[in-house]
Amino acid sequence: MAHDNYHAMMSLALDRALPPEEQCILHGHLETCPACRSTWDRMCCADALFGQAISVAPSADFTARVMVRVAEREIARHEAKPWRLAAAIITGLFAVIVALGVAGLALLGEGDLVNGIMRIAVQGRLMIASLGAAATLIETLVGALRTWLGFLVAQPVVWGAAISMLTLASIWLGLIEALKPTPIRVESGA
């Protein structure tokens, strides 16, 4: 514990923040105390080690290797044809739809293939019309929400009124809860 002051002085000395008169006191102590002298020597070694500038340089061919990889990726990117994947997906979906249609005709027991296909086409058209109506409804709801949010952002008074109403409702509910009668427990003394 008595040497803690000297350890603090050593740290300040290594940071070049120790005043000259305290440096004299520290060096005088280091001449008479082998334990502090050992600590000082270790701290000086560590300071010298951490004070060295470490120079790490990339290998000589680093830039060339990176540029070759960049060029390879650019070539691979240009060779990839995203439309091929889209065409494969569309073809697969078409095959699935045709297979389901034929299977549906077989399961329904339609004797006449043309009437079955026409029936499926009419049902498909009705489904597409339903999806269109749903899309219109969603578009209308999004438009209404956008208008409502625009109104709220443009009118800070609305926010103030809403917050005031919420605060009043919270206070009112708190008062109702606080004024509820508490049941009285009757203990039976047997």
N, C-alpha and C positions, 0 to 999 in steps of 0.2 A: 504494500500500500504506500510505503514511503517513497517508492521509486516511480509511482504513477505520474507525479509532477515532471520527473525527468523524461518519462516516456512521451508525455505531451510536448515537452520542449524539443525532443528529438524529431517528432513529426513536424513541428513548426520549423525547425532548422532545415529539414529536408525540403520543405515547401518554400524556403527562403523568406519566412515570415517571422523569424525570431529576432528580437532586437539585439544589438551588439552586446549590451551588458549581460543579457541572459545567456548569450552564446558563451561568454567567458565563464559563467557559472556552470553551464552544461559541460564544457570541455574540462573544467577543473574536476567535476564529479566523475567524468569518464576516465580520468587518469587514476582515480582512487578506487573505483568500483568495477571489478571484473564482470559482474553480471550485467550491469548497464552497458559496459564496453562491448560485450558479446551481442547484446540486443542492438546496439548502435551499428556494429559491423554488419549484422544480418539485414538491418533496415537499409543501410547504404548499398548493399549488394542488390536487394530487391529494387531499390530506387534506380540503380544503374541499369538493371535488367529491363524495367518498365520504361526507362527513359530512352532506350535505343529505338531508333526508327526501323521498323521492319519493312523491308521492301520486297513485295511479292509482285512479280511481273508475270504476265501470261506467256505461254510458250510462243516461239517465233512464228509458228504457223497458225496461231489461234484465229486471227482475222480471216485468213484464207479458208480455214475449215468452216467457220460460221457462214461465210458468204456462199460456199458450195452447198451447205445445207439449206440456206434460204432459197437459192436457185432451184434446188431439187423440189422443195415444197411448192414453189411457184409453178413449176412444170406439172407436178402432180395435181395441183389445184386446177390448172387449165385443162388437163386431160380428163378430169372428172366431169361427166355430163349429168347435171342434176335432172335434166328432162328424162333421162333413161329410167331413173328411179320412179318418177311421176308416171311415166307410161306403163311401167311394170305394175304399179299400184292400181292404176285405172283399169288395166287389162284384167288383173286379178279380181277386182271388184265386179267388173262386168261378168266375168266367168261365174262368180259366186251368185250374182243376181239371176243369171240365166239358169244355173243349176237349181236354185231355189224355186224359180218359176216352173221349171219342168217337173220338179219333185212335187210342188204344190198342185199342179194339174193332175199328176198321177194320183195323189192322195185324195183329191176332191172327186176323182172318178169322172172327170170331164171326158166325154167321148169325142167331142169335137175340139180339136186343138185350137182352131181359129177363134171359136167362141170363148174358150178358156183364156187365151191370150188377150182378147178384147176385154174380158172381165177384169183381168189383172191390170190392164192398162187403165181402165176406168178407176179402179181402186187406187192405183198409183197416182193418177191425176187428182183424186180427192185427197190423198195424203199430202201431195205437194201443195194443194190449195190450203189445207189445214196448216201446213208449215208456214206458208206465206202469211196466213192470218195471225199465227203466233208471232212471226217476225214483226208484223205491223204492230201488234199489241206491245211487244217488247220495245220497239222503237218509240212508240207513244209514251210508254212508262219512263223510258230513259230521258226523253225530251221533257216530260213533266218534272222529273227529278232534277234535271239540269236547270230548268227555269226556277224551281223552288230554291235550289242551292244558290243560284245567282241572286235571287231576291234576298236571301239571308245574308249573303256576303255584302251586298250593296246597301243593306239597311241595318246599321248597328243598333238602331232602336229596337228592332225585333229581337236581337240577341239579348239586349238589356231586359226587355219584357219577359222573355222566356226564362232568363236566369232569375229574375225577380219572382216569377210565378213558382218556379221550382223551389226557391228559398222559402217563400210563404207556405207552400205545401209541406215542405220538410218541417218547418216550425209548427204548423198546425198538427201534423201527425205526431210530433214529439209531445205537444201539449196533450193531445188525446191519450197518448200512451202514459204520460205522467199522471193524468187525472183519473185513470182507471182505478176503480176500487180494488183493494187487495183483499183477498179472502182471509177471514180470521180463522185461525186454527184453534180448534177446541181440543185441548188435551184431556184425555180421560184420566182421572186420578184413581187408580185402583189399588 
